[in-house]
Amino acid sequence: MSIPSESHGTVDGVPAAYYGFQPHPAFRYYGFQPHPAFRFLVLDTFDISKSGWPDGHPHHAEAVDILEKNNPNTDKNNPTGLVGVTRRFVAFSGGLGAQQMAWLEHQLMEAASQTQRVVIFTHCPICPECAPEVCLAWNYKAVLDLVHKHKDTVKAVISGHTHSDAHHCDEQGIHHRVVNAALECSPGRNAFGHMEVYPDRMVLHGVDRVSNSEMVFVK
C-alpha cells in the first residue's frame, strides 16, 4: 500500500526492468508484462488518502478535503450516519488521483493496441457486489467505468481490504476476486494461494482460508 516509489527500481537486488516492470517514476503504481499476451497493472488505491502521505502533501490535503465534504463524523474512520456506498468515505480507505487515472487509461489503451489481456490488482475493491460499502475505493465508480470501457481487454480485478473471500463476475464479464487476509488468521491457520494463468482463464489455488476460484475469460 505504502511502498516507497524508489523501491520499484530493483526486485531482490535485480533491476526491475528484467521482470518487465514499468514503474511510474514518482508514484506507487506500476505495470509489468511477464508474457507478451498479458499485462498486469498494480494500482495504488491510497494515492489520495490520509494514511498514504504525510501531512502537508497535496494528496493528503485532497484526502482531508474529500473526507470533510463526505463524512460529517469527527472520527473520519467512523461511517455512522453514512448510507449505502457513501459509507466508503472513511479515513482507512482512499482513491486514485487524476494522474493515476490518466496513466491507467493509457495503459489500457496500449494493451488493447497490442491485443493483450489485462489483470488489475488493487488494495481497495472497486466492485460493490463483492465488498462492503465501507471498503470500496473512494472513486470506485470512475475506476469501474474506465475498466468497463475496456471490457474486451480487462479480464479480472484482484483486491483485498475486506479481509474476506469474495468473487463476482460483473455484467461486462470482468471477474472481481477479493482475497482473504492473513491478518484474520488464528494461530495455525493460513490465508494465501497461487494463481495459474492460461490464455482463456485464471485459476486461484487457495490455501486454508483462501478458497479456490476459476475465472474463465468471457472474451
C-alpha positions as CSV (number, residue, x, y, z in Angstrom):
1,M,0.0,0.0,0.0
2,S,2.6,2.5,1.0
3,I,5.8,1.2,-0.7
4,P,8.3,3.9,-1.4
5,S,8.4,4.7,-5.1
6,E,12.2,4.3,-5.2
7,S,11.9,0.6,-4.2
8,H,10.5,-0.2,-7.6
9,G,14.0,0.2,-9.1
10,T,15.0,-3.3,-8.1
11,V,13.4,-6.6,-7.1
12,D,15.6,-8.6,-4.7
13,G,18.5,-6.6,-6.0
14,V,17.7,-7.4,-9.7
15,P,16.8,-4.4,-11.9
16,A,13.1,-4.2,-12.2
17,A,13.3,-3.9,-15.9
18,Y,14.4,-7.5,-16.0
19,Y,10.9,-8.5,-14.9
20,G,9.2,-6.2,-17.3
21,F,8.2,-3.7,-14.7
22,Q,7.1,-0.3,-15.9
23,P,7.0,1.8,-12.7
24,H,5.7,5.3,-12.6
25,P,8.8,7.3,-11.7
26,A,7.2,9.2,-8.8
27,F,4.2,7.2,-7.5
28,R,3.3,3.8,-6.3
29,Y,1.5,2.2,-9.2
30,Y,3.1,0.2,-12.0
31,G,2.7,-2.4,-14.7
32,F,4.6,-5.4,-15.8
33,Q,4.4,-7.9,-18.7
34,P,5.6,-11.4,-17.8
35,H,4.3,-12.7,-21.1
36,P,3.6,-10.9,-24.4
37,A,-0.1,-11.8,-24.2
38,F,-0.6,-10.4,-20.7
39,R,-0.2,-7.1,-18.9
40,F,-0.6,-6.8,-15.1
41,L,-1.4,-3.4,-13.6
42,V,-0.9,-2.7,-9.9
43,L,-2.9,0.3,-8.7
44,D,-2.5,2.5,-5.7
45,T,-5.9,3.0,-4.1
46,F,-4.2,5.1,-1.4
47,D,-2.9,7.5,-4.0
48,I,-5.4,10.1,-2.5
49,S,-5.6,9.2,1.2
50,K,-4.7,10.4,4.7
51,S,-2.7,7.3,5.5
52,G,-0.6,7.1,2.4
53,W,1.0,10.5,2.6
54,P,2.5,12.8,5.3
55,D,0.7,16.0,6.5
56,G,1.3,18.8,4.0
57,H,1.5,16.6,0.9
58,P,-1.0,17.7,-1.8
59,H,-2.5,14.2,-1.9
60,H,-3.0,14.2,1.9
61,A,-4.7,17.6,1.7
62,E,-7.0,16.4,-1.1
63,A,-8.0,13.4,1.0
64,V,-8.8,15.6,4.0
65,D,-11.0,17.8,1.8
66,I,-12.8,14.7,0.4
67,L,-13.5,13.4,3.9
68,E,-14.6,16.7,5.2
69,K,-17.1,17.0,2.4
70,N,-18.5,13.5,2.6
71,N,-18.1,12.3,6.2
72,P,-19.7,14.5,8.9
73,N,-18.3,12.5,11.8
74,T,-15.4,13.8,13.9
75,D,-13.7,10.5,13.7
76,K,-13.3,10.1,9.9
77,N,-12.8,6.3,10.3
78,N,-16.4,6.2,11.6
79,P,-19.1,5.6,8.9
80,T,-22.1,6.2,11.2
81,G,-24.8,8.1,9.5
82,L,-23.5,7.4,6.0
83,V,-25.8,5.4,3.8
84,G,-25.1,2.8,1.1
85,V,-22.0,3.4,-1.0
86,T,-21.4,6.8,0.7
87,R,-20.1,4.7,3.6
88,R,-16.8,4.4,1.6
89,F,-15.7,7.8,2.7
90,V,-13.6,6.7,5.7
91,A,-10.0,7.5,6.5
92,F,-8.9,3.9,6.3
93,S,-9.6,3.9,2.6
94,G,-8.6,6.1,-0.3
95,G,-8.8,6.6,-4.0
96,L,-6.9,7.1,-7.3
97,G,-5.7,10.6,-8.2
98,A,-6.3,12.2,-11.6
99,Q,-2.7,11.5,-12.8
100,Q,-3.1,7.8,-11.9
101,M,-6.4,7.6,-13.7
102,A,-4.8,9.1,-16.8
103,W,-2.0,6.6,-16.5
104,L,-4.4,3.7,-16.2
105,E,-6.3,4.7,-19.3
106,H,-3.1,5.0,-21.3
107,Q,-2.0,1.5,-20.1
108,L,-5.4,0.0,-21.1
109,M,-5.3,1.7,-24.5
110,E,-1.8,0.5,-25.1
111,A,-2.7,-3.1,-24.0
112,A,-5.7,-3.1,-26.3
113,S,-3.5,-2.0,-29.3
114,Q,-1.2,-5.0,-28.6
115,T,-4.2,-7.4,-28.0
116,Q,-3.1,-8.1,-24.5
117,R,-5.2,-9.4,-21.7
118,V,-5.1,-7.2,-18.6
119,V,-5.3,-8.2,-14.9
120,I,-5.6,-5.4,-12.4
121,F,-4.5,-5.5,-8.7
122,T,-5.9,-3.1,-6.1
123,H,-6.0,-3.0,-2.4
124,C,-9.4,-1.4,-2.1
125,P,-12.1,-3.1,-4.2
126,I,-14.0,-1.4,-7.0
127,C,-16.9,-3.8,-7.1
128,P,-19.9,-3.2,-4.8
129,E,-21.1,-6.8,-5.3
130,C,-18.1,-8.3,-3.6
131,A,-17.2,-5.9,-0.9
132,P,-18.9,-4.0,2.0
133,E,-19.6,-0.4,1.0
134,V,-17.2,0.9,3.7
135,C,-14.3,-0.9,1.9
136,L,-14.8,0.4,-1.6
137,A,-12.2,2.8,-3.1
138,W,-13.5,6.4,-2.9
139,N,-13.7,6.8,-6.6
140,Y,-14.5,3.2,-7.3
141,K,-17.3,4.1,-9.8
142,A,-14.9,6.2,-12.0
143,V,-12.3,3.3,-12.0
144,L,-15.0,0.7,-12.7
145,D,-16.4,2.8,-15.6
146,L,-12.9,3.0,-17.1
147,V,-12.4,-0.7,-16.7
148,H,-15.8,-1.4,-18.4
149,K,-14.8,1.0,-21.2
150,H,-12.0,-1.5,-21.9
151,K,-14.1,-4.7,-21.1
152,D,-12.6,-6.6,-24.1
153,T,-9.1,-6.0,-22.6
154,V,-9.5,-6.3,-18.8
155,K,-10.2,-9.8,-17.6
156,A,-10.0,-9.6,-13.8
157,V,-9.5,-7.3,-10.8
158,I,-7.9,-8.8,-7.8
159,S,-8.4,-6.9,-4.5
160,G,-8.1,-7.1,-0.7
161,H,-9.0,-4.7,2.1
162,T,-12.2,-6.5,3.2
163,H,-10.3,-9.4,4.8
164,S,-12.9,-11.8,3.4
165,D,-13.1,-14.0,0.3
166,A,-15.5,-12.9,-2.5
167,H,-15.9,-13.5,-6.2
168,H,-18.2,-11.7,-8.6
169,C,-18.3,-11.7,-12.4
170,D,-19.9,-8.5,-13.4
171,E,-22.3,-7.7,-16.3
172,Q,-19.4,-6.9,-18.6
173,G,-17.8,-10.3,-17.9
174,I,-15.0,-9.0,-15.7
175,H,-14.1,-11.1,-12.7
176,H,-13.7,-9.3,-9.3
177,R,-11.9,-11.5,-6.8
178,V,-11.3,-10.3,-3.2
179,V,-8.9,-12.4,-1.3
180,N,-9.0,-13.3,2.4
181,A,-6.4,-11.8,4.7
182,A,-3.7,-13.5,6.7
183,L,-4.3,-10.8,9.3
184,E,-7.5,-12.6,10.3
185,C,-5.8,-16.0,10.8
186,S,-5.7,-17.5,14.2
187,P,-2.5,-19.4,15.2
188,G,-2.0,-22.4,13.0
189,R,-4.2,-21.0,10.2
190,N,-3.2,-19.6,6.8
191,A,-4.5,-17.4,4.0
192,F,-2.6,-17.5,0.8
193,G,-2.5,-19.1,-2.6
194,H,-1.0,-19.1,-6.1
195,M,-2.5,-18.3,-9.4
196,E,-2.2,-20.2,-12.7
197,V,-2.8,-18.1,-15.8
198,Y,-3.9,-19.5,-19.1
199,P,-5.0,-17.9,-22.4
200,D,-8.7,-18.4,-21.5
201,R,-8.8,-18.3,-17.7
202,M,-7.0,-17.9,-14.4
203,V,-7.2,-20.4,-11.6
204,L,-6.5,-19.5,-8.0
205,H,-5.4,-22.3,-5.8
206,G,-6.1,-21.2,-2.3
207,V,-4.7,-22.5,1.0
208,D,-6.8,-22.8,4.2
209,R,-8.9,-19.6,4.5
210,V,-8.5,-18.6,0.8
211,S,-10.9,-20.6,-1.4
212,N,-10.2,-21.9,-4.9
213,S,-11.5,-19.9,-7.8
214,E,-11.7,-20.4,-11.6
215,M,-12.0,-17.2,-13.6
216,V,-13.0,-18.0,-17.2
217,F,-12.5,-15.1,-19.5
218,V,-15.7,-14.2,-21.3
219,K,-13.9,-13.0,-24.4
